[in-house]
C-alpha cells in the first residue's frame, strides 16, 4: 500500500487525509502539537465549502452542527443605517446547491478528526513536527523533530501559515504584516438582547475599520470579530487584551455596534498576515495545501473553503499508483493556483470595501443600496457556485448576456460590469487596484494590494 504523509493536523490536513485515503492510500498525519486540536471560534462556509465537505462524506454531520444564515447584512458603521442585504434564501440555495452556514471551528474540526480516527487507513501522529524533507528514488524522506524521520511515497505540506515544508519548497521568508489587528470574542446568546439576535452575518463598515458578527455553535454563541488598520509594528497571535482597548479602537462606530461590542469579554487579538501568491507549490512528490500554499486574509471568508477544495482535488487526482504522483501533484497545482490567487486578491481588495472613508464610503453605500438580490447572487457565482474545483470556469453560469470578469475586475462579489446608461455608476475603467464590490470606486491607496499580474 502506498503511503502519503501529511504535515499538519488542522482542518486542511485532516480533510486531505480523508480525501487521499478514500483512493486506497495509507495516510500518516504528522501534527506538531501534543494533541490534535483546533483553536478559534467562528467559521463561515459558503456553498462551495459545503459541497467540498459533501464530497468528503460529511454533509449530514456538518448539517447537524451548522447554523444556516438567512442573509449577509452590510451596515454603515457610523450612521447605523442598513445599506444592503444579500438574501441567502431558497433562490440562493437552489442556484448554488447548498446553504450558506456558520459553524464553530472546533466543532467542524472534531467531525473531521472523528472521521479520520474511524478510518483504518489513517494514522494520526501527535508531537511529530515536520521540519523538512529529502527526495529519494522511491519517494520522500520526511524529516521530523528530534532527528526522527519517516519514508513516504509523497508529502503534503498542510502545516499552515508558518509551514516548514513551504520554507524549504518556496523559501519566501516571513508572512507579510497586513497592518490590521483583529479582535475576537464569543458571547452566550442568552446574554444578547433579543433585538440584536439575527441569523445573519452582519458587517458594520467604518473608516479604517469594521466589525462583523454572527451566531455559531448551533446558535448558542455570538461570534464577535472587529478589525482595525492600526499598523502594528510586530506580528502577534492570540494575545489577551482588555475590553477597554477594543472599545477605544471602535469608539466611533454607532450605538448598535457599541451595544454588541460591550457584550464581549476575554478578548484576544491577532495581527493579520498573508503571503504573495506563487505559481509553483509542488516539487517532485511534495506539494503544499491550504494556508501553506496560498495564505490569505480572512475578508473573503474563504480560507477554510479553499483548503477543503484543495483537499478534494488533490485526493481525487491521487487516484493512481505512486509512480504517477509527481505528475498528478503538478496537475493539482495547475488546477488550483488561478482560483486561489483570485480569492487571495479578493480578500485584499475587500479592505477598501469595508474600510472606505468620507465620499468614497458615501459612493459605496449608494452603489450597494441599488443592487438587488439577483444581481448580488450573480456577483458571487464564480466563488460560491464552484462545483468542479479543478476547473476555474466550472461555476454556476452567469445569466444570458454576462460573462466572466474582465481582467482586473475581481471583487468580493466576483464579476462587475456597470450597467449601460446608469449615471450613478462611473463607466471609466478604474486605476489599477481600485476594484471593489458594486462598481468602480476611487479608493485611497493605503490598503496593500497585489500587482495586477497576480490576478
C-alpha positions in Angstrom: 0.0 0.0 0.0 1.3 3.4 -0.9 1.8 5.9 2.0 1.2 9.7 1.8 2.5 11.8 4.7 0.6 15.0 5.6 2.4 17.7 7.6 -0.2 19.5 9.8 -3.3 18.2 11.6 -5.5 21.2 11.1 -8.7 21.4 9.0 -6.8 21.2 5.7 -4.6 18.4 6.8 -7.4 16.2 8.1 -9.5 16.9 5.0 -6.6 15.8 2.9 -6.2 12.6 4.9 -9.8 11.7 4.3 -9.7 12.6 0.6 -6.4 10.7 -0.1 -7.3 7.7 2.0 -10.5 7.3 0.0 -8.3 6.5 -3.0 -6.9 3.5 -1.2 -3.7 5.0 0.1 -2.4 4.9 3.7 -2.0 8.4 5.2 0.1 9.4 8.1 -0.8 12.8 9.6 2.1 14.4 11.4 1.0 17.1 13.9 3.5 19.3 15.8 1.2 19.7 18.8 0.9 17.2 21.6 -2.7 16.6 20.7 -4.9 17.1 17.7 -6.9 20.3 18.4 -8.1 23.4 16.6 -8.2 26.9 18.1 -10.6 29.6 17.1 -14.3 30.3 17.1 -16.5 31.0 14.1 -16.0 29.9 10.5 -18.2 30.7 7.5 -18.9 28.0 5.0 -20.3 29.2 1.6 -22.0 26.6 -0.7 -18.6 25.7 -2.3 -17.2 24.7 1.1 -20.3 22.7 1.9 -20.0 20.9 -1.5 -16.4 20.0 -0.7 -17.5 18.6 2.7 -20.2 16.6 0.9 -17.6 15.1 -1.3 -15.7 14.1 1.8 -18.8 12.3 3.1 -19.5 14.8 5.9 -22.5 16.7 4.6 -25.0 15.2 7.0 -22.8 15.5 10.0 -22.0 19.2 9.2 -25.7 20.0 8.8 -26.3 18.9 12.4 -23.9 21.5 13.8 -24.2 24.3 11.3 -26.4 27.4 11.6 -27.9 28.3 8.3 -27.5 32.0 7.6 -30.5 33.9 6.3 -28.7 36.9 4.9 -25.4 38.8 4.6 -26.1 42.3 6.0 -24.0 45.3 5.2 -24.4 48.2 7.6 -23.0 51.7 7.7 -20.9 51.5 10.9 -21.1 55.3 11.6 -24.8 56.1 11.0 -26.1 52.6 11.8 -28.1 52.6 8.6 -28.8 49.3 6.8 -27.2 49.6 3.3 -27.9 46.2 1.6 -28.5 42.6 2.4 -27.8 39.6 0.2 -30.6 37.1 0.9 -29.5 33.5 1.3 -32.9 32.2 0.7 -34.3 29.3 -1.4 -33.3 31.1 -4.7 -29.7 31.2 -3.5 -29.7 27.6 -2.2 -31.3 26.4 -5.4 -28.9 28.2 -7.6 -25.7 27.2 -5.7 -26.9 23.8 -4.4 -26.2 24.3 -0.7 -26.9 26.8 2.1 -24.5 29.3 3.5 -23.8 28.3 7.0 -21.7 29.3 10.0 -20.1 26.7 12.4 -17.9 26.7 15.4 -14.4 25.9 14.1 -13.8 23.4 16.9 -17.0 21.5 16.1 -16.1 21.2 12.5 -12.6 20.1 13.4 -13.9 17.4 15.7 -16.1 16.0 12.9 -13.0 15.7 10.6 -10.9 14.2 13.4 -13.6 11.6 14.3 -13.8 10.6 10.6 -10.0 10.2 10.4 -10.0 8.1 13.6 -12.7 5.9 12.2 -10.5 5.1 9.1 -8.2 2.1 9.2 -6.1 3.8 6.5 -5.3 7.0 8.5 -2.6 7.2 11.3 -2.6 10.3 13.5 0.8 11.1 15.0 0.9 13.9 17.5 4.2 15.5 18.7 5.6 14.9 15.3 6.6 18.3 13.7 7.7 18.1 10.1 10.9 20.1 9.8 11.9 19.3 6.3 12.2 16.6 3.6 14.6 15.0 1.2 13.8 13.3 -2.1 14.6 9.6 -2.6 14.4 7.4 -5.6 11.2 5.9 -4.4 9.5 8.9 -2.8 10.2 11.3 0.1 12.0 11.1 3.4 10.0 13.2 5.8 12.2 14.8 8.5 10.6 15.1 11.9 11.7 16.8 15.1 14.3 15.3 17.4 16.1 13.7 14.5 13.5 11.1 13.5 12.1 10.5 10.0 9.6 8.5 8.1 9.5 7.3 4.5 6.5 8.1 2.3 5.6 8.0 -1.4 4.5 11.6 -1.2 4.4 14.5 1.3 1.6 17.1 1.5 2.5 20.3 3.4 -0.7 21.4 5.2 1.2 22.9 8.0 -0.2 26.4 7.9 1.0 29.9 7.7 4.4 29.1 9.1 4.9 26.0 7.1 8.3 24.3 7.3 7.5 22.5 4.1 6.9 25.8 2.3 10.0 27.3 3.8 12.0 24.6 2.0 10.0 24.4 -1.2 9.3 28.2 -1.8 11.6 29.9 0.7 9.8 33.2 0.8 10.6 34.2 4.4 8.2 35.5 6.9 4.5 36.3 6.1 3.5 39.9 5.2 2.2 42.0 8.0 -1.1 43.4 6.7 -1.2 46.3 9.2 -4.5 45.2 10.6 -5.4 43.8 14.1 -8.5 41.6 14.5 -10.1 41.1 18.0 -12.2 38.1 18.8 -14.7 37.2 21.5 -17.7 34.9 21.8 -20.8 35.7 23.8 -23.5 33.3 25.1 -26.6 34.1 23.0 -28.8 34.3 26.1 -26.8 37.4 27.1 -27.6 39.1 23.7 -30.6 41.4 23.7 -33.4 39.9 21.6 -33.4 42.8 19.2 -29.7 42.1 18.4 -30.2 38.5 17.6 -30.1 37.7 13.8 -29.5 34.6 11.8 -27.1 36.6 9.6 -23.6 37.6 9.1 -23.5 41.3 9.7 -20.8 43.8 8.8 -20.6 47.3 10.3 -18.3 49.2 8.0 -16.4 52.3 9.2 -13.3 54.3 8.2 -10.2 52.2 8.6 -12.1 49.5 10.5 -15.1 47.2 10.5 -17.0 44.9 12.8 -18.5 41.5 11.9 -20.6 39.2 14.0 -22.7 36.0 13.5 -24.1 33.1 15.5 -22.1 29.9 16.0 -22.3 26.6 18.0 -25.9 25.8 16.9 -26.9 29.4 17.7 -25.8 29.2 21.3 -22.9 31.7 20.9 -22.5 35.0 19.1 -19.1 35.4 17.5 -17.6 39.0 17.5 -14.7 40.0 15.3 -13.9 43.7 14.9 -10.7 44.6 13.0 -8.9 47.9 12.5 -6.0 49.2 10.4 -3.7 50.3 13.2 -0.4 49.3 11.7 1.1 47.1 14.5 4.8 47.0 14.3 5.1 43.4 15.3 3.0 40.3 14.4 1.3 38.6 17.3 -1.3 35.9 17.6 -4.0 35.2 20.3 -2.8 37.8 22.7 -5.2 38.6 25.5 -6.3 42.3 25.5 -8.6 44.4 27.7 -12.1 45.3 26.7 -11.1 49.0 27.0 -8.7 48.6 24.1 -11.4 47.2 21.9 -13.9 49.8 22.8 -11.4 52.6 22.2 -10.5 51.3 18.8 -14.1 51.2 17.7 -15.5 54.2 19.7 -16.6 56.0 16.5 -19.0 53.2 15.5 -22.7 53.6 16.0 -24.7 52.9 19.2 -26.0 49.4 18.0 -22.4 48.3 17.2 -21.3 49.6 20.6 -24.0 47.6 22.4 -22.7 44.4 20.7 -19.1 45.2 21.4 -19.9 45.8 25.1 -21.0 42.2 25.4 -17.6 40.9 24.6 -15.3 39.6 27.4 -12.0 37.7 27.4 -10.9 39.4 24.1 -7.9 38.2 22.2 -6.1 39.9 19.3 -4.3 38.8 16.2 -2.3 40.7 13.6 -3.5 39.7 10.1 -0.8 38.4 7.8 -0.7 36.7 4.3 1.8 35.9 1.6 2.1 36.8 -2.0 0.7 34.1 -4.4 3.2 31.9 -6.0 2.8 29.9 -9.3 4.5 26.8 -8.1 3.9 24.9 -4.9 5.0 21.4 -5.8 8.4 19.8 -6.1 8.5 16.2 -7.2 6.3 14.3 -4.8 5.9 17.2 -2.4 3.0 19.7 -2.5 1.5 22.4 -0.4 -2.1 22.8 0.5 -4.4 25.4 2.2 -2.6 28.2 4.1 0.8 26.6 3.4 0.1 27.1 -0.3 -2.0 30.3 -0.5 -2.4 32.0 2.9 -4.9 34.9 2.5 -6.7 37.4 4.7 -10.0 36.3 6.1 -12.0 39.1 4.4 -13.5 36.8 1.7 -14.4 34.2 4.4 -12.9 31.5 2.1 -9.7 30.3 3.8 -11.2 27.1 5.1 -13.3 26.6 2.0 -10.1 26.9 -0.2 -8.3 24.3 1.9 -11.3 21.9 1.7 -11.4 22.4 -2.1 -7.7 21.7 -2.3 -8.1 18.5 -0.4 -10.9 17.3 -2.6 -9.0 18.0 -5.8 -5.7 16.6 -4.5 -7.3 13.4 -3.3 -9.2 12.7 -6.5 -6.0 13.3 -8.6 -4.1 10.8 -6.5 -6.4 8.0 -7.6 -3.3 6.5 -9.2 -0.2 4.4 -8.4 2.8 6.1 -6.7 4.9 6.4 -9.9 2.4 8.9 -11.2 2.3 11.1 -8.1 4.7 13.7 -9.3 2.7 14.4 -12.5 -0.6 14.4 -10.6 0.7 16.8 -8.0 1.7 19.2 -10.8 -1.8 18.9 -12.2 -3.2 19.7 -8.8 -1.0 22.9 -8.6 -2.1 24.0 -12.1 -5.7 23.3 -11.3 -5.8 25.3 -8.1 -3.5 28.3 -8.4 -5.7 30.5 -10.6 -8.8 30.2 -8.4 -6.9 30.6 -5.1 -5.0 33.6 -6.4 -8.3 35.2 -7.4 -9.7 34.7 -3.9 -6.5 36.0 -2.4 -6.8 39.2 -4.4 -10.5 39.5 -3.5 -9.6 39.3 0.2 -7.1 42.1 -0.1 -9.3 44.3 -2.2 -12.1 43.9 0.3 -10.2 46.1 2.7 -11.2 49.1 0.6 -14.8 48.0 0.7 -15.1 47.6 4.4 -12.8 50.5 5.4 -13.8 53.2 2.9 -13.8 56.8 4.2 -15.7 60.0 3.5 -17.1 60.5 0.0 -15.8 57.1 -1.0 -17.9 55.5 1.7 -20.9 57.5 0.5 -20.4 56.3 -3.1 -20.0 52.8 -1.9 -23.3 52.8 0.1 -25.2 54.4 -2.8 -23.9 51.7 -5.2 -24.6 48.8 -2.9 -28.1 50.0 -1.9 -29.1 50.0 -5.6 -28.2 46.3 -6.0 -31.0 43.7 -6.0 -30.9 40.1 -4.8 -30.4 38.6 -8.3 -27.5 41.0 -9.0 -25.8 40.1 -5.8 -26.2 36.4 -6.5 -24.7 36.9 -10.0 -21.7 38.5 -8.5 -20.8 35.7 -6.1 -21.5 32.9 -8.6 -17.8 32.5 -9.5 -17.0 31.9 -5.9 -20.0 30.3 -4.2 -21.1 28.4 -7.2 -18.0 26.4 -7.9 -18.5 22.7 -8.2 -15.5 21.4 -10.2 -12.8 22.9 -8.1 -10.1 21.8 -10.6 -11.6 23.9 -13.4 -11.7 27.7 -13.0 -14.7 28.2 -15.3 -16.8 25.3 -13.9 -19.2 27.5 -11.9 -22.9 28.3 -11.8 -23.4 30.2 -15.1 -24.0 34.0 -15.3 -27.3 34.9 -16.8 -27.5 35.3 -20.5 -25.5 38.3 -21.8 -23.0 38.2 -18.9 -19.6 36.5 -18.9 -16.6 36.0 -16.7 -14.9 39.0 -15.2 -12.7 41.1 -17.4 -9.0 41.1 -16.4 -8.5 43.1 -13.2 -12.2 43.4 -12.1 -12.2 40.7 -9.5 -14.0 41.7 -6.4 -15.6 40.3 -3.2 -18.7 39.6 -5.2 -17.0 38.5 -8.4 -17.9 39.9 -11.8 -18.5 43.7 -12.2 -20.0 45.5 -15.2 -21.5 48.9 -14.7 -24.9 48.9 -16.3 -25.2 50.7 -19.7 -26.6 54.2 -19.2 -26.5 54.0 -15.4 -25.4 57.5 -14.4 -25.0 56.5 -10.8 -22.0 54.3 -11.7 -18.8 55.6 -13.2 -18.1 53.9 -16.6 -14.4 54.7 -16.9 -12.0 51.9 -16.2 -10.5 52.4 -12.8 -6.8 52.8 -12.0 -5.0 49.6 -11.1 -6.0 48.1 -7.7 -9.2 50.0 -7.1 -11.7 47.3 -8.0 -14.5 46.7 -5.4 -17.9 45.3 -5.0 -20.7 47.1 -6.8 -18.7 49.4 -9.2 -15.6 51.3 -9.7 -14.8 53.3 -6.6 -11.9 55.7 -6.2 -10.3 54.1 -3.2 -7.4 55.6 -1.2 -4.0 54.0 -2.0 -3.3 53.0 1.6 -4.5 49.3 1.6 -1.8 46.9 0.4 -2.7 45.3 -2.9 -1.4 42.7 -5.3 0.1 43.8 -8.6 -2.3 43.3 -11.5 -0.3 40.3 -12.7 -1.1 38.4 -9.6 -4.7 38.0 -10.5 
